[in-house]
Amino acid sequence: MRENLSTWNDTIVALATAPGLGAIAVIRLSGAQAIEITASVFSKKSLIQQPSHTVHFGKLMNGSETIDEVVVSIYRAPRSYTGEEVVEISCHGAPLIQDQILQLMIQAGARMAKPGEFTQRAFLNGKLDLTQAEAVADLIASNTEAARKSALHNLKGGFSTDLQIMREKLIKFSALIELELDFSQEDVAFANKKELEVLVQQLQIKTQALLDSFKLGNVIKNGVQVAIVGKPNAGKSTLLNALLNENRALVSEIPGTTRDTVEEYLNIQGVLFKLIDTAGIRLSTTDRIEQMGIEKSKEKILGADIVIALFDVNDQGLDQVSTWQSEVSADKLILVGNKKDLLADPSILSNSAYNQVVFISAKEKDNIKSLENLLYEKAVGEAIQKEGTIITNARHVASLKKLSMALNDVETGLQHNVTGDLLALDIRQALHYLGTITGQITNEDQLDFIFSKFCIGK
């Protein structure tokens, strides 16, 4: 449980802004002695008696030597990010000055913070639950609009609220069943088993919806791998350049020019796509290097979330359509016919066999937008526009799966009319797994692992 974890009684310090040269930098302290430590090296006036949420200009002194002119912001417990006494020092952004101030604070009694230790203290002091704390790291790491929105939703407590509602409803029935056990001699019933069964079914639906959202959440957090595959000279590298709107891949009329995979990222409507330009796939080649490239291409097809199968509409297009449809599953296949600008008879594109094909001219950048829209639709569809929680964390998924099994056990127990003590045990198990997500049930090793992945200073 959270309350059994060791309490923090020392003061930590770290650079809160990105390391390196900048106009200003922010150094943060948190702990019982944060204000006293800062005051001991601050020249202008005593900070000890200053109220919370105030800003003070002065100099930081190492004995008689001035380190820097700074602005000190004071946040008193519990009205701070960590729930402790917090000081933020805004100094000039030279790395030398940053380092000297950090060393000055350590000499005065602080210690360097571990990765994520400020947020870990916020969690331990009840300022955030664990899902919100993890959302802080996700928000810092977000590199697309979709990732930012998802992390912000969870940071505001969206996911926590969903779980809290589930928890409160289960606790209510758990308490009634426990009460029945206390009065077992009187043969009285306090809990309506039919209502409990309906509740459990509702919670199962909610849990499954959260689990189902992880597919989209994984796309939002980690992006979508897109392999661009096809025969040599189909125009794969030209297509990559057209999508990126720059000449990233080498283009040549010589078959087998692309020997290794070329990987670049493309942001489409807030979702990150990792585009992988692969070596042209053909059966007959004596070039050992090209053969190795072809093998890599096949590996990328297996590992990709989406496969763009590109073919030259002037080169046995119908045969290639059927070949790719048999090679790649329909749920991740996008068929693209290239070089339509070179067709002698454009009417052949109306052939019914081409119904699932997007026709483009990569060289002329014709219809590239339609391909981008199809990529987005294939990856997320309309799901990303829906309000509500989207699971992006594998730890949450693991706990939700265990919660789902525990709820199944409760439902089975109700259907078989098991005794109250067994039913209460299954409900407590469900509550346990809910608690592991929010951090109401956790341990120090788990917390150390979670927060070790944060950046230092947060």
N, C-alpha and C positions, 0 to 999 in steps of 0.2 A: 504494500500500500504506500501511497505517496508520503503519508505522515511518518512512516518508519524510516525514511531516508535520512541520512546524516544532514545536519544543518550546516550552513556556511557561516563562518565567523571571521573570515579574513577579507581583505580588500584586494580586488583585482584591477588590472589596468591593461589596456590594449589600444592600438590604433583602430579607430572605427571607420575611417575612410580608406580608400584603396591605397596601397603602398606606392611610393614613387613621387615624382615631382608634381606639384600642383600649386594653385594660388593659396589655398588654405588646406589644413588637415584638422581632423577632430580626434582627440585622444579622450577615451572614456574610462572613468573609474567607477566601481560599484562595490559597496560594502560598508560596514559600520563606521570605518575610519576614512571614508572617501573624502569628506569635506575637511576633516582635520589634517589629513596628509597634504591636500592641496593648499590649505591655509598656511601650512608651515613653510611653504616656498613661494608664497604670493606676497607681493610687496605693498600693494596699495592700502588695503584695509583688511580687517579680520573678516573672514568668511563664516566663522563659527556661528554667529547669531543671525546671519542673513536668512530671510524666508525662502520658501520653495519657489521655484519657477522665476528666479531672478537672474539677471545677467550683470557681470562685473568686469570692468576693464582694468588691466594692471600688468605687472611684469612678473615673470617667473625667475627666481633668483637661486643660483647655486653659490651660497655664501655671499660674497660681494659681487659676483659675476652675474650679469644679466643674460639669461638664455634667450628670451624672446618676449615681446609684448603680445599679450593674449587676451581673449575674452573667455571668461569662466561662467558657465551656466550651472545653476544648482537645482537639483530635483530631490526633495526630501521624501523619505519613506513615509507612507507607502505609495505616494503619488509619483512613482517613477516607473520606468520600463521594467526594471527587475523587482520592484517592490522594496528595494533597499535605498540607502543614501547613494545618490548618483551625481557625479560631476562630469561635465563635458568641457574640454579645453579646446577652443578654436585657436590654432596657432598658424604661423606661416608654413607653407607647404614644402619647404626644403627637407629632403630626407635626413640631413644632418640634424636639423632642429627637432624633427620628430623623434629621432633616436635619443637625443640628449634629454628631451622631456621625459621620455619613457624611463630612461636610466635614473633621472632625478626622482621620479615617483617611486621607483623600486628602492632607491636608497632611503627614501622617506618612510618606507614601510609597506608599500604595495607589492604584489607579485604579478607576473605576466599571466594573463588569462589564457585558458585553454580554448580550443576551437568550440564555439557555441556556448561558452560558459555564461555569458550574460543572459541568453535566452533560457538556458537551463535553470538559472536562478529565478527568472520570471515564472517558469513553470512550477518550481518548488515552492515559490511564494504565492502561488494561486493567481497570478496575473494572467496566465494563459493555461489552457489545457494542452495535452500533448499534440492533438491534431492541429491546433492553432500554432504551436511552436514549430511543428514541421512545415506548416504553411509559410512561416517566416523564411525558412531556407528555400522553399520553392519559389517564393516571390523574388528573392535576391537572384536566384538562378534563372528566372524566366527570361526567355529570349524571343517570345512571340506574344502577341496580344491575347491569344487564347490562353496561354499559360499564365499570364499575369492575372486575367480575370478569374481563372479557376483558383489560383493561390489566394487571391484577395477575398474571394467568397469564403474559403475555409478559414482565413485569418480573422474575418469578421464573425466567425462562429457558425457559419451555415451548416457545416458537417456536424459540429458539436451539438447544434440544436436538434438535428435529426436523431442523433444518438440519445440525447437526453430525454426526448419525448418517448422513445422506445424503452429506455431504462425506467422512467417513472411509471409507465403503465405496467411493466413487469414487476416492479417492486410492490406496487399496490396489491396485485394478486398473490405475490409471494408472501406478503404480510398476512393476508387473509388465510392462506393455507397453513402458515405457521401457527396462526391463532386457533385454527381447527385442531391442530395437534395438541395444543395446550388443553383443549376441552374434549379430548377424544373419548373420555368416559361418558360424557353427556350426549354423544352422538348428534352434535349440531353441525350445520354447514353455514359457513360465512361466505365462501367463494362460490360464485356461480360458474360452474364448470363449462357451461355452454358459452357464456360470454368470454371465458378464458380461451376456449378453442377458437372462437372468432378472432380474438386479439392475436393469438399466435399465428393464425393464417395471414392476418394483415401484416404482421411483423415479418413473416417469411417473404411476402411479396415485396415489402420495402427493402429487405436485405438483399433479395435477388436483383432488384432494380439497381441497388448500389454496386453489386458485383458486376452486373452487365455494363455499368458505366465505365468500368476499368478499361475496356477496349478503347473507348474514346479517350479516356484519361491518359492512357499510355501514349496515344498519338499526340495529345496536347503536350505532354511532358517531354517525350523523347523524339518526337517527329516521326515521319513516315519514310521508310526506305523504298525507293523507286529504282528498279533496274531497267535500263534502256537496252534492249537486246534486239538482235536481228542479224541478217546475213551481212557479210562485208559490203561496203559501199551503199548500204541502205539509207545512210544519212544520219546515223546515231549521233556522231560528234557534232554535226551541223544542228541537229535538234537540240542538243545540250546547250550549244552556244545561243540558239534562238530563245530558249527558255530563260537563260541567264541574262540575255541581252548583252552579251560580251563574247569575245573570242577566247574562250577558256580552253577548249580542246583543239588539238591539231587536226586540220581537215585536209584530206588529200584524195585524189582519184585512185591512188594505188591501193588495192585490196590489202587488208591486214595492217593498215597504218597504226590503228589502236592496238597495242600489244598488251597493255595493262589497263586496269580499271582507273577511271578518272572520276573523282567524287567531289561534288559541290552541293551547296545548300540553296534552296529557293523558298522564300516565304510567300505563301498564297493565302490571302485573307486571314492572316494571323496564325496559320499552321505551317510548321517547318517541314519541308520535303528534302530528303537527302537523295539527290540525283546521282545515279551511278552509270556512267558511260562505259559499256563493256566492249571487249574485243568481239569482232564479227564472228558469228558461228557458222562454220562450214565443215563438211565432213572430210574433204581431201586437202591436206596441206602437209608438206614435208618439212616446214619450218618449225623447229623444236620450240622456239620462243613463242611463235604464234599458237602452237598447240597448248602451251602452258596458259596463255591468255584465254583460250577457248574454255579450258577447264575452270579457270577462275570465273568466267562468265556463267557457266552452269551452276557454280556454287552460289553466285549472286542471285540467280533466278530462284533457287531454293530458299534463300534467306530473306528475299524481298517481301515487303508488304503488298506492293503493287508492281506489276511487270508491264512495261510499255513494249509491246512486240511491234517493232517497226519493220515495214517492208516497202519495197519499191513497187508502186502500182503498175509500173511498166514491165515488171519482171515476175511473171507467173503469180500475180497477186492472189488469185483465188486459191491456188495450191497452198500458198503460205498461210492464208487465213485458216484453212482446215488443219494445217500442221500445228500452228500455235494453239488452236482451240483444243487439240488433243494433248498438247504438252503441258499447258498451264491451266490451273483451275479457274473457272469463270469468275469466281468472286474476287480474284486479284488481277485479272487480265484486262488490259486496254489495248485493243488493236488499232494501229495507226498506219494508214497508207500514205506514204510520202511521195514527193515529186509529181503531184497531180498537175502542176503547171507544164509538165513535159508530155502529157498524154495527147496522143494524136486524136483519140476519140473519147472525150469526156463522158459520153453517154453510158459507157460501161460501168461507171460508178453507181448507176441506178440498179445494178444487178442485186437481187434479193439476198445473195450470199454476203453482200457488203453491208447489211443492215446494222451490224454492231461495230462498224469501222468509222473512225474519225479520219477524214482526209485533210492533209496539210501539204504545204510546201515549206519545208524547214528553211531552205535557202532564201525564199522570199518572205519568210515569217508570216505566211498566210494561214489563218485559222488556228494560230498558236493559243489564242485566248480561249477558244473552245476546249482545247486540250487541257489547259490549266483548270478550267471549270470542272471538267470531267475528273481530273485528279482529285480536286477538293471534294467533289461529290462521292467519289469512290472511297475516300479516306474517312470522311465524317458525316456527309449528308447534311440533314437539317438538325441533327442531334445537338450540335454545338450551339445552336441558337436557343435551346431550351433552358429555362430557369431551373435551378436546383443544383444539388451536389454532384460533382463528377470525381470519382475516385482516381487518384493518380499515384498512390503510394502502395507498393507491394506488401508492406507490413499490414496495412489496413485490409487488404484483400485476404491475407492469410487468416486474420482474426475474424473477418466477416464469414469466411467459409466455415470456421469452427462454430461461430454463432449460428449459422444456418443448420448445421448438424445438431446442435443443442436444441434449437427450436423444433426440429423434426422429432427429437426424442420426447419433448414435452407433448407434442401433438399425438405421438404414438401412445404415450402414457395415458392421455385423456381418452383416447379411443378404446383402450383396453382397461379403463377404469382402475388404474394402479392406485396403490395407497398414497395418502397425502405426503408421507415422508419421502417416498421415491419421487413424487411429482415436484416437491419442494427442492429436492436435490438437483433435478434437471433444470429448474428455473434458475437456481443459484449458479449453475454452470453457464447458462446463457448470459446472466448478469456479469459473470466473470469475464467472458470474452468481450462484452461491451466495454467493460472497465479497462481492458488491456489496450483498446484503441484510444480512449481519451486520456489514459494515464492514471485513472483512479486506482488501477492495480498495475504495479510495475516494480522494477528493482533497479538497483544502481548500475549493474552491468548493462542492462538494456538501455538505460538513459545515457550512459557513457558512450555506447555504440551509436545511438541516434545522434547525439549532439557532436560527436567527433567528426561528423561529415559537414558541420557548419564551417563557415569561415571564421578566422580569429577576429575578435572585435564585435561579433554578433552572438 
